[in-house]
Amino acid sequence: MTVVLVVAGLAILLALAVAAAIAANRASNGTLTVKTPLLPDEVLDILSRHFVKQSWTVQHRDRHFVALKSPPNVGTGCLLCLLFLPLGLVYLLTDWSRGRLAATALDSKTMTEVEMEWRNVGIRGQIERFAVWLERRG
């Protein structure tokens, strides 16, 4: 009887951890568009350099587009490993846990329009500060 209760308790904890992870991922997606007088190459170079300093990797880069990927959150991975080893390993070793940031910069006659879209990572504050900085560059 005690073993059944322990297994049931662990199953409930696992379900709560998975539900919390899914809710956090849904809450950490977004898109932001800003206009700046900087050239598209300059904007994407500045954005890339900023996030590479924070351990992000550049997945793709061309004149008007950059795609970046973040490393997994090691703390979350370790917690999931403690609760349920296979789920923790999947989280740490696959792309499921990795945040993504894509930025497109298109130039018009006077301004560059930059659209930034992020998935599975809570960087809204950083992106909003970067957008304000871009707007003030003019």
DSSP file (Angstrom, degrees, kcal/mol; ACC not computed):
  #  RESIDUE AA STRUCTURE BP1 BP2  ACC     N-H-->O    O-->H-N    N-H-->O    O-->H-N    TCO  KAPPA ALPHA  PHI   PSI    X-CA   Y-CA   Z-CA
    1    1 A M     >        0   0    0      0, 0.0     4,-1.9     0, 0.0     5,-0.1   0.000 360.0 360.0 360.0 -42.7    0.0    0.0    0.0
    2    2 A T  H  >  +     0   0    0      1,-0.2     4,-2.3     2,-0.2     5,-0.2   0.887 360.0  53.1 -64.3 -39.0    2.8    2.4    0.9
    3    3 A V  H  > S+     0   0    0      1,-0.2     4,-2.5     2,-0.2    -1,-0.2   0.893 107.4  51.7 -63.5 -39.6    4.6    1.7   -2.4
    4    4 A V  H  > S+     0   0    0      1,-0.2     4,-2.5     2,-0.2    -1,-0.2   0.905 110.1  48.9 -63.7 -42.2    1.4    2.5   -4.3
    5    5 A L  H  X S+     0   0    0     -4,-1.9     4,-2.6     2,-0.2    -2,-0.2   0.901 111.7  48.9 -65.5 -40.6    1.1    5.8   -2.5
    6    6 A V  H  X S+     0   0    0     -4,-2.3     4,-2.5     2,-0.2    -2,-0.2   0.931 113.0  46.9 -64.7 -45.3    4.7    6.8   -3.2
    7    7 A V  H  X S+     0   0    0     -4,-2.5     4,-2.3     2,-0.2    -2,-0.2   0.908 113.1  49.3 -63.1 -42.2    4.4    5.9   -6.9
    8    8 A A  H  X S+     0   0    0     -4,-2.5     4,-2.2     2,-0.2    -2,-0.2   0.909 110.9  50.3 -63.8 -41.7    1.1    7.9   -7.1
    9    9 A G  H  X S+     0   0    0     -4,-2.6     4,-2.3     1,-0.2    -2,-0.2   0.907 111.3  48.1 -62.6 -42.4    2.7   10.9   -5.4
   10   10 A L  H  X S+     0   0    0     -4,-2.5     4,-2.5     2,-0.2    -1,-0.2   0.884 110.1  52.5 -65.5 -38.2    5.7   10.8   -7.8
   11   11 A A  H  X S+     0   0    0     -4,-2.3     4,-2.3     2,-0.2    -2,-0.2   0.897 109.9  48.7 -63.9 -40.0    3.3   10.5  -10.8
   12   12 A I  H  X S+     0   0    0     -4,-2.2     4,-2.4     2,-0.2    -2,-0.2   0.920 111.4  49.3 -65.8 -43.7    1.4   13.6   -9.5
   13   13 A L  H  X S+     0   0    0     -4,-2.3     4,-2.4     1,-0.2    -2,-0.2   0.907 111.4  49.9 -61.3 -41.8    4.7   15.5   -9.0
   14   14 A L  H  X S+     0   0    0     -4,-2.5     4,-2.5     2,-0.2    -2,-0.2   0.920 110.1  49.8 -62.9 -44.4    5.8   14.6  -12.5
   15   15 A A  H  X S+     0   0    0     -4,-2.3     4,-2.4     1,-0.2    -2,-0.2   0.898 111.6  49.1 -62.4 -40.6    2.5   15.7  -14.0
   16   16 A L  H  X S+     0   0    0     -4,-2.4     4,-2.4     2,-0.2    -1,-0.2   0.897 110.6  50.6 -65.3 -40.2    2.7   19.0  -12.2
   17   17 A A  H  X S+     0   0    0     -4,-2.4     4,-2.2     2,-0.2    -2,-0.2   0.913 112.4  46.2 -64.2 -43.1    6.3   19.5  -13.4
   18   18 A V  H  X S+     0   0    0     -4,-2.5     4,-2.4     2,-0.2    -2,-0.2   0.918 112.8  49.9 -65.5 -43.4    5.4   18.8  -17.0
   19   19 A A  H  X S+     0   0    0     -4,-2.4     4,-2.3     1,-0.2    -2,-0.2   0.896 111.4  49.2 -62.9 -40.0    2.3   21.1  -16.8
   20   20 A A  H  X S+     0   0    0     -4,-2.4     4,-2.4     2,-0.2    -1,-0.2   0.902 110.8  50.1 -65.7 -41.0    4.5   23.9  -15.3
   21   21 A A  H  X S+     0   0    0     -4,-2.2     4,-2.1     2,-0.2    -2,-0.2   0.908 111.9  47.6 -64.4 -41.8    7.1   23.5  -18.1
   22   22 A I  H  X S+     0   0    0     -4,-2.4     4,-2.2     2,-0.2    -2,-0.2   0.916 112.5  49.0 -65.6 -43.0    4.4   23.6  -20.8
   23   23 A A  H  X S+     0   0    0     -4,-2.3     4,-2.0     1,-0.2    -2,-0.2   0.896 110.7  50.7 -64.2 -40.1    2.8   26.7  -19.3
   24   24 A A  H  X S+     0   0    0     -4,-2.4     4,-0.8     1,-0.2    -1,-0.2   0.895 109.9  50.5 -64.7 -39.6    6.1   28.5  -19.0
   25   25 A N  H >< S+     0   0    0     -4,-2.1     3,-0.7     1,-0.2    95,-0.6   0.908 110.2  49.0 -65.9 -41.3    6.9   27.7  -22.6
   26   26 A R  H >< S+     0   0    0     -4,-2.2     3,-0.8     1,-0.2    -1,-0.2   0.875 111.3  50.3 -64.9 -36.2    3.6   29.1  -23.8
   27   27 A A  H 3< S+     0   0    0     -4,-2.0    -1,-0.2     1,-0.2    -2,-0.2   0.631 104.0  61.5 -76.3 -12.7    4.1   32.2  -21.7
   28   28 A S  T << S+     0   0    0     -4,-0.8    93,-1.6    -3,-0.7     2,-0.3  -0.008  81.9  97.1-108.4  30.3    7.6   32.8  -23.1
   29   29 A N    <   +     0   0    0     -3,-0.8     2,-0.3    90,-0.2    90,-0.2  -0.878  45.5 133.6-113.5 149.2    6.7   33.2  -26.8
   30   30 A G  E     -A  118   0A   0     88,-2.2    88,-2.5    -2,-0.3     2,-0.3  -0.991  38.9-130.6-177.7 173.4    6.3   36.5  -28.6
   31   31 A T  E     -A  117   0A   0     -2,-0.3     2,-0.3    86,-0.2    86,-0.2  -0.995  17.8-177.3-140.1 142.1    6.9   38.9  -31.5
   32   32 A L  E     -A  116   0A   0     84,-2.6    84,-3.2    -2,-0.3     2,-0.4  -0.996   7.0-162.2-143.0 135.9    8.0   42.5  -31.6
   33   33 A T  E     +A  115   0A   0     -2,-0.3     2,-0.3    82,-0.2    82,-0.2  -0.958  14.9 170.0-120.9 138.0    8.5   44.9  -34.5
   34   34 A V  E     -A  114   0A   0     80,-2.5    80,-3.5    -2,-0.4     2,-0.4  -0.979  24.8-135.2-144.2 152.7   10.5   48.1  -34.4
   35   35 A K  E     +A  113   0A   0     -2,-0.3    78,-0.2    78,-0.2    -2,-0.0  -0.911  27.8 169.8-112.1 141.2   11.8   50.7  -36.9
   36   36 A T  E     -A  112   0A   0     76,-2.3    76,-3.5    -2,-0.4    99,-0.1  -0.982  41.6-128.4-146.4 153.1   15.3   52.1  -36.8
   37   37 A P  S    S+     0   0    0      0, 0.0    98,-0.1     0, 0.0    76,-0.1   0.582  78.5 105.6 -79.1  -8.2   17.6   54.2  -39.0
   38   38 A L  S    S-     0   0    0     96,-0.2    -2,-0.2    74,-0.2    74,-0.1  -0.300  80.8-102.3 -68.4 155.8   20.4   51.6  -38.7
   39   39 A L     >  -     0   0    0      1,-0.1     4,-2.2    68,-0.1     5,-0.2  -0.441  30.5-112.6 -74.2 153.1   21.1   49.4  -41.7
   40   40 A P  H  > S+     0   0    0      0, 0.0     4,-2.5     0, 0.0     5,-0.2   0.893 116.8  52.4 -55.2 -43.1   19.8   45.8  -41.6
   41   41 A D  H  > S+     0   0    0      1,-0.2     4,-2.3     2,-0.2     5,-0.2   0.910 109.7  49.4 -59.8 -42.1   23.4   44.3  -41.4
   42   42 A E  H  > S+     0   0    0      2,-0.2     4,-2.5     1,-0.2     5,-0.2   0.928 111.2  48.6 -62.8 -46.0   24.2   46.5  -38.4
   43   43 A V  H  X S+     0   0    0     -4,-2.2     4,-2.5     1,-0.2    -2,-0.2   0.939 114.3  44.7 -60.7 -48.7   21.0   45.6  -36.5
   44   44 A L  H  X S+     0   0    0     -4,-2.5     4,-2.5     1,-0.2    -1,-0.2   0.851 112.4  52.5 -68.5 -33.7   21.5   41.9  -37.0
   45   45 A D  H  X S+     0   0    0     -4,-2.3     4,-2.7    -5,-0.2     5,-0.2   0.929 111.4  46.4 -64.8 -44.6   25.2   42.1  -36.1
   46   46 A I  H  X S+     0   0    0     -4,-2.5     4,-2.2     2,-0.2    -2,-0.2   0.933 114.5  47.3 -63.2 -46.1   24.4   43.9  -32.9
   47   47 A L  H  X S+     0   0    0     -4,-2.5     4,-2.0    -5,-0.2     5,-0.2   0.925 113.5  48.2 -61.1 -45.9   21.7   41.5  -31.9
   48   48 A S  H  X S+     0   0    0     -4,-2.5     4,-2.5     1,-0.2     5,-0.2   0.937 111.4  49.1 -61.5 -48.1   23.8   38.5  -32.7
   49   49 A R  H  X S+     0   0    0     -4,-2.7     4,-1.6     1,-0.2    -1,-0.2   0.904 109.8  52.7 -59.8 -41.5   26.8   39.7  -30.7
   50   50 A H  H  < S+     0   0    0     -4,-2.2     4,-0.4    -5,-0.2    -1,-0.2   0.931 115.4  38.7 -60.6 -46.9   24.6   40.5  -27.7
   51   51 A F  H ><>S+     0   0    0     -4,-2.0     5,-2.1     1,-0.2     3,-0.8   0.800 109.3  59.8 -79.7 -28.0   23.1   37.0  -27.6
   52   52 A V  H ><5S+     0   0    0     -4,-2.5     3,-1.6     1,-0.2    -1,-0.2   0.864  99.3  59.4 -65.5 -33.9   26.3   35.1  -28.4
   53   53 A K  T 3<5S+     0   0    0     -4,-1.6    -1,-0.2     1,-0.3    -2,-0.2   0.748 102.4  54.7 -62.4 -22.4   27.8   36.7  -25.3
   54   54 A Q  T < 5S-     0   0    0     -3,-0.8    -1,-0.3    -4,-0.4    -2,-0.2   0.027 129.7 -94.3-101.6  25.3   25.0   35.0  -23.4
   55   55 A S  T < 5S+     0   0    0     -3,-1.6    -3,-0.2     1,-0.3     2,-0.1   0.569  79.5 140.3  76.4  13.3   25.9   31.5  -24.8
   56   56 A W      < -     0   0    0     -5,-2.1     2,-0.4    14,-0.1    -1,-0.3  -0.496  42.6-139.0 -77.6 157.1   23.4   31.5  -27.6
   57   57 A T  E     -B   69   0A   0     12,-2.7    12,-2.4    -2,-0.1     2,-0.6  -0.937  12.5-120.5-119.4 144.9   24.5   30.0  -31.0
   58   58 A V  E     +B   68   0A   0     -2,-0.4    10,-0.3    10,-0.2     3,-0.1  -0.732  27.9 178.7 -82.9 119.8   23.9   31.4  -34.4
   59   59 A Q  E     +     0   0A   0      8,-3.1     2,-0.3    -2,-0.6     9,-0.2   0.818  69.3   0.1 -88.9 -36.4   22.0   28.8  -36.4
   60   60 A H  E     -B   67   0A   0      7,-1.4     7,-2.7     2,-0.0    -1,-0.3  -0.984  63.2-179.9-155.0 142.5   21.6   30.8  -39.7
   61   61 A R  E     +B   66   0A   0     -2,-0.3     2,-0.2     5,-0.2     5,-0.2  -0.974  12.2 148.3-148.2 130.8   22.6   34.2  -40.8
   62   62 A D        -     0   0    0      3,-2.7     3,-0.4    -2,-0.3    -2,-0.0  -0.777  63.2 -72.7-141.3-166.6   22.3   36.2  -44.0
   63   63 A R  S    S+     0   0    0     -2,-0.2   -19,-0.2     1,-0.2     3,-0.1   0.831 128.1  20.1 -63.8 -33.3   21.9   39.8  -45.0
   64   64 A H  S    S+     0   0    0      1,-0.1    41,-2.3    40,-0.1     2,-0.3   0.342 120.9  51.2-118.8   5.8   18.3   40.2  -43.7
   65   65 A F  E     - C   0 104A   0     -3,-0.4    -3,-2.7    39,-0.2     2,-0.3  -1.000  47.2-179.1-149.1 142.6   17.8   37.3  -41.3
   66   66 A V  E     -BC  61 103A   0     37,-2.1    37,-2.6    -2,-0.3     2,-0.4  -0.992   8.1-164.0-140.5 138.1   19.4   35.7  -38.2
   67   67 A A  E     -BC  60 102A   0     -7,-2.7    -8,-3.1    -2,-0.3    -7,-1.4  -0.989  12.3-174.4-122.2 127.5   18.3   32.7  -36.3
   68   68 A L  E     -BC  58 101A   0     33,-3.3    33,-2.2    -2,-0.4     2,-0.4  -0.866   9.8-156.9-121.2 153.8   19.7   32.0  -32.8
   69   69 A K  E     -BC  57 100A   0    -12,-2.4   -12,-2.7    -2,-0.3    31,-0.2  -0.997  10.9-143.1-132.3 136.0   19.3   29.1  -30.4
   70   70 A S        -     0   0    0     29,-2.6   -14,-0.1    -2,-0.4   -15,-0.1  -0.576  24.0-107.1 -93.9 158.6   19.8   29.1  -26.6
   71   71 A P        -     0   0    0      0, 0.0    28,-0.3     0, 0.0    -1,-0.1  -0.424  46.7 -91.5 -74.8 160.6   21.2   26.4  -24.5
   72   72 A P        -     0   0    0      0, 0.0     2,-0.8     0, 0.0    26,-0.1  -0.340  42.8-100.0 -69.3 156.2   18.9   24.4  -22.2
   73   73 A N     >  -     0   0    0     24,-0.3     4,-2.2     1,-0.2     5,-0.1  -0.690  32.3-159.8 -76.9 111.9   18.3   25.6  -18.7
   74   74 A V  H  > S+     0   0    0     -2,-0.8     4,-2.7     1,-0.2     5,-0.2   0.858  87.0  56.3 -66.4 -35.9   20.5   23.3  -16.7
   75   75 A G  H  > S+     0   0    0      2,-0.2     4,-2.2     1,-0.2    -1,-0.2   0.929 109.7  44.7 -62.0 -45.3   18.6   23.9  -13.4
   76   76 A T  H  > S+     0   0    0      1,-0.2     4,-2.5     2,-0.2    -1,-0.2   0.908 112.8  52.7 -64.2 -41.4   15.3   22.8  -14.9
   77   77 A G  H  X S+     0   0    0     -4,-2.2     4,-2.1     1,-0.2    -2,-0.2   0.906 109.9  47.4 -61.1 -42.8   17.1   19.8  -16.5
   78   78 A C  H  X S+     0   0    0     -4,-2.7     4,-2.2     2,-0.2    -1,-0.2   0.902 111.3  51.2 -66.1 -40.8   18.6   18.7  -13.2
   79   79 A L  H  X S+     0   0    0     -4,-2.2     4,-2.1     1,-0.2    -2,-0.2   0.923 111.3  47.5 -62.2 -43.8   15.2   19.0  -11.4
   80   80 A L  H  X S+     0   0    0     -4,-2.5     4,-3.3     1,-0.2     8,-0.6   0.873 109.5  54.2 -65.3 -35.7   13.5   16.9  -14.1
   81   81 A C  H  < S+     0   0    0     -4,-2.1     4,-0.3     7,-0.2    -1,-0.2   0.892 109.0  48.9 -63.5 -38.7   16.3   14.3  -13.9
   82   82 A L  H  < S+     0   0    0     -4,-2.2     3,-0.2     2,-0.2    -2,-0.2   0.900 118.1  39.5 -66.9 -39.8   15.7   14.1  -10.1
   83   83 A L  H  < S-     0   0    0     -4,-2.1     2,-0.2     1,-0.3    -2,-0.2   0.910 141.5  -4.4 -76.4 -42.5   12.0   13.7  -10.6
   84   84 A F     X  -     0   0    0     -4,-3.3     4,-2.1    -5,-0.2     3,-0.5  -0.760  64.5-153.9-158.1 101.1   12.0   11.4  -13.6
   85   85 A L  H  > S+     0   0    0     -4,-0.3     4,-2.5    -2,-0.2     5,-0.2   0.844  91.3  50.8 -52.6 -49.3   15.3   10.6  -15.2
   86   86 A P  H  > S+     0   0    0      0, 0.0     4,-2.3     0, 0.0    -1,-0.2   0.913 111.7  48.3 -60.1 -40.6   14.2    9.9  -18.8
   87   87 A L  H  > S+     0   0    0     -3,-0.5     4,-2.4    -7,-0.2    -2,-0.2   0.908 111.5  50.5 -64.5 -41.5   12.2   13.2  -19.0
   88   88 A G  H  X S+     0   0    0     -4,-2.1     4,-2.2    -8,-0.6    -7,-0.2   0.898 110.8  48.6 -62.6 -41.4   15.2   15.1  -17.7
   89   89 A L  H  X S+     0   0    0     -4,-2.5     4,-2.5     2,-0.2    -2,-0.2   0.899 110.7  50.6 -66.3 -40.5   17.5   13.5  -20.2
   90   90 A V  H  X S+     0   0    0     -4,-2.3     4,-1.4    -5,-0.2     6,-0.3   0.924 111.0  50.3 -61.3 -43.2   15.1   14.3  -23.1
   91   91 A Y  H  < S+     0   0    0     -4,-2.4     6,-0.5     1,-0.2    -2,-0.2   0.919 117.0  39.2 -60.6 -45.4   14.9   17.9  -21.9
   92   92 A L  H  < S+     0   0    0     -4,-2.2    -1,-0.2     1,-0.2    -2,-0.2   0.809 121.0  41.0 -77.4 -30.3   18.7   18.3  -21.7
   93   93 A L  H  < S+     0   0    0     -4,-2.5     2,-0.2    -5,-0.2    -1,-0.2   0.497 107.2  58.5-103.8  -4.0   19.6   16.4  -24.9
   94   94 A T  S >< S-     0   0    0     -4,-1.4     3,-0.7    -5,-0.2     4,-0.1  -0.665  87.3-106.5-118.4 176.3   17.0   17.4  -27.4
   95   95 A D  G >  S+     0   0    0     -2,-0.2     3,-1.2     1,-0.2    -4,-0.1   0.485  95.8  95.5 -78.5  -3.5   15.8   20.7  -29.0
   96   96 A W  G 3  S+     0   0    0     -6,-0.3    -1,-0.2     1,-0.3    -5,-0.1   0.846  89.6  40.0 -56.8 -35.6   12.6   20.6  -26.9
   97   97 A S  G <  S+     0   0    0     -3,-0.7     2,-0.4    -6,-0.5   -24,-0.3   0.462  92.1 107.3 -95.4  -1.6   14.1   22.8  -24.2
   98   98 A R    <   -     0   0    0     -3,-1.2     2,-0.2   -26,-0.1    23,-0.1  -0.618  62.1-135.4 -89.5 133.0   16.0   25.2  -26.4
   99   99 A G        -     0   0    0     -2,-0.4   -29,-2.6   -28,-0.3     2,-0.4  -0.488  18.3-153.1 -79.1 153.3   14.9   28.8  -26.9
  100  100 A R  E     -CD  69 119A   0     19,-2.5    19,-2.4   -31,-0.2     2,-0.4  -0.976  11.9-172.6-130.2 143.5   14.8   30.3  -30.4
  101  101 A L  E     -CD  68 118A   0    -33,-2.2   -33,-3.3    -2,-0.4     2,-0.4  -0.990   5.1-176.4-134.7 125.3   15.1   33.9  -31.5
  102  102 A A  E     -CD  67 117A   0     15,-3.0    15,-3.0    -2,-0.4     2,-0.4  -0.981   2.9-172.3-122.1 134.2   14.6   34.9  -35.2
  103  103 A A  E     -CD  66 116A   0    -37,-2.6   -37,-2.1    -2,-0.4     2,-0.4  -0.992   5.4-168.5-129.7 133.3   15.1   38.4  -36.4
  104  104 A T  E     -CD  65 115A   0     11,-2.6    11,-2.8    -2,-0.4     2,-0.5  -0.979   3.2-168.4-119.3 130.3   14.3   39.8  -39.8
  105  105 A A  E     - D   0 114A   0    -41,-2.3     2,-0.5    -2,-0.4     9,-0.2  -0.964   6.7-179.9-123.2 115.3   15.5   43.2  -40.9
  106  106 A L  E     - D   0 113A   0      7,-2.5     7,-2.9    -2,-0.5     2,-0.3  -0.951  17.2-141.6-117.0 130.9   14.1   44.8  -44.1
  107  107 A D  E     - D   0 112A   0     -2,-0.5     5,-0.2     5,-0.2     2,-0.2  -0.699  17.5-179.0 -96.7 143.3   15.2   48.2  -45.3
  108  108 A S        -     0   0    0      3,-2.9    -1,-0.0    -2,-0.3     0, 0.0  -0.383  54.2 -71.5-114.5-161.2   13.0   50.8  -46.9
  109  109 A K  S    S+     0   0    0     -2,-0.2     3,-0.1     1,-0.1    -2,-0.0   0.888 124.5   3.5 -66.3 -38.8   14.0   54.2  -48.2
  110  110 A T  S    S+     0   0    0      1,-0.2     2,-0.3   -74,-0.0    -1,-0.1   0.676 125.9  40.0-120.6 -25.8   14.6   55.8  -44.8
  111  111 A M        -     0   0    0    -76,-0.0    -3,-2.9    -5,-0.0     2,-0.5  -0.855  63.1-132.3-129.2 159.6   14.1   53.2  -42.0
  112  112 A T  E     -AD  36 107A   0    -76,-3.5   -76,-2.3    -2,-0.3     2,-0.6  -0.961  19.7-146.6-110.0 126.9   14.8   49.5  -41.3
  113  113 A E  E     -AD  35 106A   0     -7,-2.9    -7,-2.5    -2,-0.5     2,-0.5  -0.838  15.2-165.6 -95.1 124.1   11.9   47.5  -40.0
  114  114 A V  E     -AD  34 105A   0    -80,-3.5   -80,-2.5    -2,-0.6     2,-0.5  -0.942   5.9-168.7-114.5 123.8   13.1   44.8  -37.6
  115  115 A E  E     -AD  33 104A   0    -11,-2.8   -11,-2.6    -2,-0.5     2,-0.5  -0.961   5.6-169.8-112.9 124.0   10.8   41.9  -36.6
  116  116 A M  E     -AD  32 103A   0    -84,-3.2   -84,-2.6    -2,-0.5     2,-0.4  -0.953   4.2-177.7-116.0 128.4   12.0   39.8  -33.7
  117  117 A E  E     -AD  31 102A   0    -15,-3.0   -15,-3.0    -2,-0.5     2,-0.3  -0.991   3.3-172.5-127.8 131.0   10.2   36.5  -32.8
  118  118 A W  E     -AD  30 101A   0    -88,-2.5   -88,-2.2    -2,-0.4     2,-0.4  -0.938   3.8-167.1-127.1 149.4   11.1   34.3  -29.9
  119  119 A R  E     - D   0 100A   0    -19,-2.4   -19,-2.5    -2,-0.3   -90,-0.2  -0.996  66.2  -0.4-135.8 137.5   10.0   30.8  -28.8
  120  120 A N  S    S+     0   0    0    -95,-0.6     2,-0.3    -2,-0.4   -91,-0.2   0.753 105.3  92.8  61.6  30.3   10.4   28.8  -25.6
  121  121 A V  S    S-     0   0    0    -93,-1.6     2,-1.5   -96,-0.2     3,-0.1  -0.968  72.3-131.6-153.9 137.1   12.5   31.5  -23.8
  122  122 A G        +     0   0    0     -2,-0.3     3,-0.1     1,-0.2     4,-0.1  -0.554  61.0 124.6 -89.7  74.2   11.5   34.3  -21.4
  123  123 A I     >  +     0   0    0     -2,-1.5     4,-2.6   -95,-0.3     5,-0.3   0.124  24.4 119.6-117.1  19.6   13.5   37.2  -23.0
  124  124 A R  H  > S+     0   0    0      1,-0.2     4,-2.6     2,-0.2     5,-0.2   0.897  77.3  51.2 -53.7 -43.9   10.6   39.7  -23.5
  125  125 A G  H  > S+     0   0    0      1,-0.2     4,-2.3     2,-0.2    -1,-0.2   0.915 110.8  47.9 -61.3 -44.2   12.3   42.2  -21.3
  126  126 A Q  H  > S+     0   0    0      1,-0.2     4,-2.3     2,-0.2    -1,-0.2   0.921 113.4  47.6 -62.0 -44.0   15.6   42.0  -23.1
  127  127 A I  H  X S+     0   0    0     -4,-2.6     4,-2.5     2,-0.2    -2,-0.2   0.895 111.1  50.8 -66.1 -40.3   13.9   42.3  -26.5
  128  128 A E  H  X S+     0   0    0     -4,-2.6     4,-2.2    -5,-0.3    -1,-0.2   0.909 111.4  48.0 -64.8 -41.4   11.9   45.3  -25.4
  129  129 A R  H  X S+     0   0    0     -4,-2.3     4,-2.3     2,-0.2    -2,-0.2   0.904 112.0  50.1 -63.6 -40.5   15.0   47.1  -24.1
  130  130 A F  H  X S+     0   0    0     -4,-2.3     4,-2.5     2,-0.2    -2,-0.2   0.900 109.6  51.3 -63.8 -40.9   16.8   46.3  -27.3
  131  131 A A  H  X S+     0   0    0     -4,-2.5     4,-2.4     2,-0.2    -2,-0.2   0.911 110.2  48.3 -63.4 -43.4   13.8   47.7  -29.3
  132  132 A V  H  X S+     0   0    0     -4,-2.2     4,-2.1     1,-0.2    -1,-0.2   0.919 111.6  50.5 -63.0 -42.9   13.8   50.9  -27.3
  133  133 A W  H  X S+     0   0    0     -4,-2.3     4,-0.9     1,-0.2    -2,-0.2   0.910 110.3  50.1 -61.5 -42.2   17.6   51.2  -27.8
  134  134 A L  H >< S+     0   0    0     -4,-2.5     3,-0.6     1,-0.2     4,-0.3   0.916 110.3  49.7 -62.3 -43.6   17.1   50.7  -31.6
  135  135 A E  H >< S+     0   0    0     -4,-2.4     3,-0.9     1,-0.2    -1,-0.2   0.872 110.5  50.1 -63.9 -37.0   14.4   53.4  -31.8
  136  136 A R  H 3< S+     0   0    0     -4,-2.1    -1,-0.2     1,-0.2    -2,-0.2   0.637  89.2  82.5 -77.6 -14.0   16.6   55.9  -29.9
  137  137 A R  T <<        0   0    0     -4,-0.9    -1,-0.2    -3,-0.6    -2,-0.2   0.726 360.0 360.0 -62.4 -20.0   19.6   55.2  -32.2
  138  138 A G    <         0   0    0     -3,-0.9    -1,-0.3    -4,-0.3    -2,-0.1   0.476 360.0 360.0 -79.3 360.0   18.1   57.7  -34.7
